[in-house]
Amino acid sequence: TMGEIDIVARRGGLVAFIEVKARRTMTEAAESLGERQRQRISRAASAFLQKEPILQGLDQRYDVMLLAPWRPPRHIIGAWREWRSAAQ
């Protein structure tokens, strides 16, 4: 299958594809997004954009929202470039 995208958000000329990761700790949440999953999300985003022509000309960004009990959510903007440092 092509995969799913947890959240698609648009602001002005930008569309953000946001993956939500919830685990016992923030470190586990950050480490749960591997290369294979990022590729799957990228393919799903491409398929989504093909079905939504109005969004095709916009800038794209891939973010991650990390969740863990009793911790505030952490939104990592441009996570594909920053995901390895997410647990810091």
C-alpha positions in Angstrom: 0.0 0.0 0.0 1.0 3.6 -0.4 0.7 4.5 3.2 -1.1 7.1 5.2 -0.4 10.7 6.3 -1.4 11.6 9.8 -1.9 15.3 9.2 -1.8 17.5 6.0 -1.8 21.2 6.8 -1.7 24.2 4.5 -0.6 27.7 5.3 -0.3 30.2 2.5 2.1 28.7 -0.1 3.2 25.8 2.0 1.8 22.3 2.6 3.1 20.3 5.5 2.9 16.6 5.8 3.0 15.8 9.5 3.7 12.3 11.0 2.5 11.8 14.6 4.6 9.5 16.8 3.4 8.6 20.3 5.5 6.3 22.5 6.3 5.8 26.2 9.1 8.4 26.1 10.0 11.3 23.8 13.2 9.5 22.8 11.3 6.4 21.8 8.9 8.5 19.8 11.8 10.3 18.0 13.6 7.0 17.3 10.5 5.3 15.8 10.7 7.2 12.5 13.1 5.3 10.4 14.3 5.8 6.8 11.9 3.2 5.4 8.9 4.9 7.0 10.1 8.4 5.8 10.2 7.0 2.3 6.7 5.6 2.7 5.4 8.9 3.9 7.1 10.7 1.0 5.4 8.4 -1.5 2.0 8.8 0.2 2.5 12.6 0.0 3.3 12.4 -3.7 0.2 10.3 -4.3 -1.9 12.8 -2.2 -0.6 15.7 -4.3 -1.5 14.0 -7.5 -5.1 13.8 -6.3 -5.1 17.5 -5.1 -4.0 19.6 -8.1 -4.6 22.9 -6.2 -1.7 21.9 -3.8 0.8 20.7 -6.4 2.5 24.1 -6.9 3.1 24.7 -3.2 6.3 24.3 -1.2 6.4 21.1 0.8 7.6 20.2 4.2 7.8 17.1 6.3 7.3 17.5 10.0 7.0 15.2 13.0 4.9 15.6 16.1 6.3 13.7 19.1 4.0 12.7 21.9 4.7 11.0 25.3 2.7 10.8 28.5 3.0 13.8 30.8 5.2 15.7 28.3 4.2 18.6 26.1 4.0 17.7 22.4 7.1 18.5 20.4 6.7 19.7 16.8 9.8 19.2 14.7 9.6 21.3 11.6 11.5 20.0 8.6 12.0 16.7 10.4 13.5 14.9 7.4 16.6 17.0 8.0 16.4 17.1 11.8 14.9 13.8 12.8 18.1 12.3 14.2 18.4 15.2 16.7 14.8 15.0 17.8 15.4 13.3 21.1 17.9 15.9 22.3 
